[in-house]
Amino acid sequence: MPAFDASKAAAFLAAAHRDRDAYRNLPVEIGPRTVADAYAVQEALRTLWEPIHGKVAGLKIATTTKVMQQLMGIDHPCGGMIFEKRIHASPAVIRLDRFMHMVVECELAVRLGTGLPPIAGGHTRASVRKAIGAVMPAFELIEDRNAVYRETSVLSLIADNAWNGGIVLGPETALPPALDLDGMAGALRADGAARGAGRTDDPLGALAWVANLAAERGRPMTAGMVVITGSVMPTLPIASGERFSFTLAGLGMVEMTAG
């Protein structure tokens, strides 16, 4: 069997996004065979996308919560990159015509005050908490290109940057020493009406997981990076003109309107 070539898969994905092709799993002949292969494709895609979307300024964690794992039919998290030109401040107007099919997730985001280099034994909830400079509510913009979620290969999802199309960040709050980030109540409203609710699910565990992944891949996270820690409720579509507001108890609100 020939050696795996991540650049071929990355070129396929870049072309698919450019041409607005409907999502499909990577063809077997060029697709990743292992999780390591999948992240190699993601890193090759980074090289192609940074001239377009800017440097990587943060990381995302996909399918961390039970609700999202059930939706995708998998049992483990996945990581992805957030590019600097795709980071928006609340209140934001997001143009839907820049996406093929965008859906929204509601999340707790953190901004690192210090970096997270590799450490002996790996990062833990305690070690990553010390690195957090600020916390905030956030939306993740998911470009799923009309994928059928339960037919999606996890390896293709990882290779396709876990479908991140950007984020919207609410106002930052310094992390209070006594604040428990697990189980925080979140509520979503659409045009003023209640649309959904949920709670954070082990965000520090998710942050430790992605910190270890980044270190293992040779790209440890640095101070100033943003990490979104997993959706607190199922993904939701947003229609043109619709206004979403997501509140995390004690951390304020993030707002976005679909233009």
N, C-alpha and C positions, 0 to 999 in steps of 0.2 A: 504494500500500500504506500503511495507517495506521501511525503511529509506534508503536514497541514500548512496551508498558506493563508494566514489571517488577512493579508492584504486583499486577496480576491473576494473574500466575504465582505470586507469593509467597503470595497468598491461597489459591490452589488447593493449593499444597503444605502450607500450615499446616492447612488443612481435612483433607487426606489423612492427615496424621500424627495429628490430633486424633481422626478417625473410624476410625483403624487400617485404612485402605484398603490393599490390595495395591499394591506399586509399579507404576507405569506411567510411561512417558515423558510429558512434558508435551504436551498436545494442541497440534497444529500451529498452531491459530488464536491461542493465547496463549503458546506456547513461545518460548524465545530463538532468535534467528537467527544470532547470532555468539557467540564466547567472551565478548566484552565484555558482551553482553546477559545471558549466563548469570551472570556475576559481579554484575551489577546486580540480578538476581533474588535472589541469595544475600544481598546487602546489604539488600534490602527485607524478606527473611525475617528477618534479624537484628533489624530494628525490631519485628517481630511477636513474636519469641521472647525478646528480652532481658527483658521483664517477667515471663516464665515461668521462664527458665533462668539469669538473671543476665547480667552483662556478659560481653563476649568477653574471655577471659583467656589465649587462646593460639590457635595455628593448627595445622592439620594439612596434611600433604602426601600426597595420594593418588596411587597408581600411579607412584611414583618408581622402584621396582625393576623389573627385567626380569620377575621372576616375577609381579608383580601386573599389569604391562602385558599380559603374555601372557594372564592370566586374564580381563582385561577386554576384550581385543582392541583396545587403543589403543597409541599410541607416545609419549605425553607425560604429564607429571604434571598434577595438578589440586590446587587449594587449597581449604581449608574452615576454618570457625571452630570453636573450642572454647569453650563457655560455662562460666562459673565454677561453677555448681551441678552441672555434670556432671564435675567433676574429683574423683576419689576417691583416698585414700591407701591404700597396701598395708599390711596385708592387708585386702581389701575384700570385702564380700558384695554382689553385684549381683542385684537382683530381676529375673528374666526376665519376670515379668508386666507390667513397665513397658515392654517392647519387644514389637513385633509379631514380629520375627524378628531376633535378635541373633547376630552372629558376632564372632570375636575375631581381632585381629592383634597380633603381637609386634614391638615397636619400640624403638629408641633415642630417648629424649626428651632435650631440652636446655631449661634455663631460662636466659633472657637475664639477664646481669648489667648490661648497658647496652643502650640502645635501638639500633635500626637505621634511622636516618633515611635519606632518599635521598642518594646520593653520586654524584659525576660518574663516568660509565662503569658504574655499577651495582655491586652487592656481588659479592664473590668469596669463594671458600673461605677465603682468608686473612683478609679483613675480618670475616666472620661468626664465625670462630673466636675472634677477639679479644673478641667480645661475649658469649661463652658464660660464664655464671657457674657452672653445674653440669650434670652429665649423670646419667642414670638409665635403668634398664630400665622399660618401660611396656607396658601393654596398651591397645589402642584398641578401643572397643566400637562395632561397626558395626551400624547399624539399616538393613538392606537391604530390609526389608518384602517378603521373598520374591521379590526381583528375579531375573530371568534375566540373568546378567551379560553375556553376549555379545550380548544384544538391547538393552542399555542405551545410550541416547544419551549421549555425553560431555557435551553441553550440559545435558541434564536432570540428570545426575549432579552437575555443578558447581552448578546452580541449587538442588539439594536438599542443599546444604551438604556435598557429597561423603560423605553418609550418616553423618556423625559423630554418635554417640550418647553420647560421653563417653570418658574415659580413666581408667586406674588407674596411679598413679605409684609406683615403688619409691623406696627411700632415695636421696637426692641425694649425689653425689660431686663435689668440686671437680675441674675438668678438669686432669689432670696435663699439663704443657707438652709432654712427649714422647709422650703417648698418641696413636696413630693410630686415629681413629674409623672408618676404612674397613676392612672385612673382619673386624670383631670377631665372634667366634663367639657364637651364641645357641642355647640349648637349652630346649625346652619339655617339661614333664612334666605329666601329667594323673593325679591320684590316685596320684602316686608313680611312674608308669610313663612311660618315654620316649615322647613323642608327635610330636616334630619337631625339626629343627635347621636352622640357616641362618646367614648372615653379613650384616652391614650392608653396604649398597651405596651408597657415596658420600654419606653423610649431610650432609657440609658443602656439597656441591654442591646437595643438596636444600634445605638451609637458606638458601643464597644465592638460590636460585630463588624461594622463597616470600618472602624479605625484599624482593626486587625487585618481586614481584607486589604485596605489601602497600603498598609505596611508590608504585607506579604507580596503585593504586586510591585513593590519598589517605588511607590508614590505616596508616602505618608502625608497625612493632612497637616496643613500649616495654619498658623494664627490668621484669623479673619475669614476663614472658609465657613460656609453655611452648610448645614446638614439638615435635611428633612427626614423625620424619624418614622414615618409610616402613617397611613390613613386611619382616621378614627371612625370612619363610616364607609360604606360602599361607594364606589365611583359613581359620579352623577354627570349627565349631560347638561350643557348650558345652551340656551337658545339666544339668537341675536337680540340684543336689547335687554336681556335679562340681567338683573343685578344680584350678585351673591354677597352675603356677609357672613363670616364665620367667626364665632367668639369662643375663646378658650377661657374658662373661669380664672379670673385673676390676672390674665395677660392681655386683655383687650380684644380688639377686632381687626380683621383683615377684610378688605372689600375689593371686589372686581366687577366690572360690567363687560359683557360681550358686545363688541362693536361690529 
